[in-house]
Amino acid sequence: MAKDLILFSSDFALIIKKTKTMKILIIDAAREKILLGLILNKNIYTGTFINSKKNYDKLTILIKKFLLKNKTNLDKIKQIYVNRGPGSYAGIRNSLSIVKAIHLSKKIDFYSYSYSDFIDEKKTENELNNLKNLRELPNLCNKFNVKKNLIKPIYLS
């Protein structure tokens, strides 16, 4: 948690707020393409991959390469957001399994969201996924009370 740093001089006290560092990984394997997003403070990085059985099988490798490409690793990630559907059964199952394993091994909190959670927000799925709005995902999850470390997958039949 960020703390204030107070510097004193004989004439005044200056308060400098430390900025809360955001290091968030976003995983969305429920749709046409696998989307990986990374929010590092004010920067947003994304990667998309073909939605295929081959890529589901190597999703952990894709995540590791994506993080390395953006000069970070799981040890630096503070939160993970994962799309729980509706969408591709295999993509949802694999991404949720991986996120749960990361949570258990690295103690990183995760939020399992669905675009239907934000239905009142009057935003379309495409609007939420553009680079500008990926940053809104943590705020939307907070606003709509998406629970931490809870999974309720929504599969298409």
C-alpha positions in Angstrom: 0.0 0.0 0.0 1.3 3.5 -0.9 2.4 5.7 2.0 3.0 9.4 2.1 6.5 10.7 2.4 6.8 13.8 4.5 9.8 16.1 4.1 10.3 18.8 6.7 12.2 22.0 6.4 12.4 24.9 8.8 9.8 26.8 6.8 7.3 24.2 5.5 6.4 20.6 5.3 6.1 19.1 1.8 4.0 16.0 1.3 4.9 13.8 -1.7 2.5 11.0 -2.5 4.1 7.8 -3.8 2.2 6.7 -6.8 0.5 3.3 -6.5 2.2 1.0 -9.0 -0.2 -0.9 -11.2 1.1 -4.2 -12.5 -1.8 -6.0 -13.9 -2.1 -9.0 -16.3 -5.2 -9.4 -18.3 -6.0 -12.8 -19.9 -8.9 -13.3 -22.3 -9.1 -16.6 -24.1 -12.9 -16.7 -24.4 -13.2 -15.0 -27.8 -12.1 -15.1 -31.4 -8.5 -14.3 -30.5 -6.5 -14.8 -27.3 -5.8 -11.4 -25.8 -3.1 -10.8 -23.3 -2.9 -7.3 -21.8 -0.4 -5.8 -19.4 -0.8 -2.6 -17.5 2.4 -1.3 -16.1 1.8 2.0 -14.4 0.7 4.3 -17.2 1.7 2.0 -20.0 -0.5 -0.6 -21.7 0.9 -3.5 -23.7 -1.2 -6.1 -25.6 -0.6 -9.2 -27.6 -3.1 -11.3 -29.6 -2.8 -14.9 -30.6 -4.8 -17.2 -32.8 -7.6 -18.9 -30.9 -6.6 -22.6 -31.5 -6.1 -25.8 -29.6 -2.4 -25.5 -30.1 -2.3 -22.1 -28.5 -4.5 -23.3 -25.6 -2.1 -26.1 -24.9 0.8 -23.6 -24.7 -1.0 -20.7 -23.1 1.5 -20.6 -20.2 4.3 -20.3 -22.7 2.5 -17.5 -24.5 2.0 -15.7 -21.2 5.7 -16.1 -20.2 6.9 -14.9 -23.6 4.5 -12.0 -23.5 5.7 -10.9 -20.1 9.4 -11.3 -21.0 8.8 -9.3 -24.2 7.5 -6.5 -22.0 10.4 -6.8 -19.6 8.5 -8.1 -16.7 7.6 -11.5 -15.0 5.0 -13.0 -12.8 6.9 -12.0 -9.6 6.2 -8.4 -10.5 2.5 -8.8 -11.3 0.1 -7.6 -8.5 -3.3 -8.6 -10.0 -4.7 -10.8 -12.8 -8.0 -10.2 -14.6 -9.3 -13.2 -16.5 -12.4 -13.3 -18.8 -14.7 -16.2 -17.6 -16.9 -16.0 -20.6 -19.3 -16.6 -22.3 -17.1 -18.0 -25.1 -14.9 -20.8 -26.0 -15.1 -23.7 -23.5 -11.4 -24.7 -24.0 -10.1 -21.2 -23.9 -12.1 -20.4 -20.7 -11.2 -23.7 -19.0 -7.4 -23.3 -19.8 -7.2 -19.7 -18.8 -9.0 -20.2 -15.6 -6.9 -23.2 -14.7 -3.7 -21.3 -15.4 -4.8 -18.2 -13.4 -5.8 -20.5 -10.4 -2.4 -22.2 -10.6 -0.6 -18.8 -10.6 -2.7 -17.7 -7.7 -1.9 -20.8 -5.7 1.8 -20.7 -6.5 2.6 -17.0 -6.5 -0.2 -15.7 -4.2 -1.4 -13.2 -6.9 -5.0 -12.1 -6.5 -7.2 -12.6 -9.6 -10.6 -11.2 -10.7 -12.7 -13.4 -13.0 -14.9 -11.0 -15.0 -17.4 -11.3 -17.8 -18.5 -8.5 -20.0 -22.1 -9.2 -18.8 -20.9 -8.0 -15.4 -20.7 -4.5 -16.9 -24.0 -4.5 -18.7 -25.2 -1.3 -17.0 -22.1 0.5 -18.2 -23.5 0.7 -21.8 -20.2 -0.3 -23.2 -19.8 -2.9 -25.9 -17.3 -5.7 -25.7 -15.3 -4.0 -28.5 -15.2 -0.7 -26.7 -13.8 -2.4 -23.6 -11.1 -4.2 -25.5 -9.5 -1.3 -27.3 -6.2 -0.1 -25.8 -7.7 3.0 -24.2 -10.3 1.2 -22.3 -8.3 -1.8 -21.1 -7.2 0.4 -18.3 -10.8 0.7 -17.2 -11.1 -3.0 -16.5 -9.9 -2.9 -12.9 -12.2 0.1 -12.1 -15.2 -1.6 -13.7 -14.5 -4.8 -11.7 -14.4 -2.7 -8.6 -17.5 -0.7 -9.5 -19.6 -3.8 -10.2 -18.2 -5.8 -7.2 -16.5 -8.5 -9.1 -15.2 -10.7 -6.3 -11.5 -11.4 -5.8 -10.3 -15.0 -6.2 -13.7 -16.4 -7.2 -14.5 -18.2 -10.4 -17.9 -18.7 -12.0 -17.3 -19.7 -15.6 -19.9 -19.0 -18.3 -19.6 -21.4 -21.1 -21.4 -21.3 -24.4 -23.1 -24.6 -25.1 
